[in-house]
Amino acid sequence: SFITMVLALANDFGFAFGWGSLYFVFSVAWFNGQTLAKKLLNLRVVKLNGKPLGIWYSFERFGGYAAGIATGLLGFMQIIWDPNRQAVHDKISGTVVIDESINK
């Protein structure tokens, strides 16, 4: 039935969201602000105050993804017009993504 399908979809989404959150939180915290894709693109997430990006800040940043989704993805597109190129999750957690290939 339709209700069963919706419940199965919600369950799958929750499962994927859970694993995704573990990946994004721990990889950014443990690998000095980089996920695998950020490493390949020479990008790094850094705190604006210079402190290391630990588990809590990484979790806070990932939680900001919900705000980006809740705004109809405008929270992610905010990087287009924001002077610091920060999305809503970066503003929430006080982070910015830097391009390390420019600094080489």
Stockholm file with secondary structure:
# STOCKHOLM 1.0

chainA/1-104         SFITMVLALANDFGFAFGWGSLYFVFSVAWFNGQTLAKKLLNLRVVKLNGKPLGIWYSFERFGGYAAGIATGLLGFMQIIWDPNRQAVHDKISGTVVIDESINK
#=GR chainA/1-104 SS CHHHHHHHHHHHHHHHHHHHHHHHHHHHHHTTSCCHHHHHTTEEEEETTSCCCCHHHHHHHHHHHHHHHHTTTHHHHGGGTCTTCCCHHHHHHTEEEEETTTTC
#=GC SS_cons         CHHHHHHHHHHHHHHHHHHHHHHHHHHHHHTTSCCHHHHHTTEEEEETTSCCCCHHHHHHHHHHHHHHHHTTTHHHHGGGTCTTCCCHHHHHHTEEEEETTTTC
//
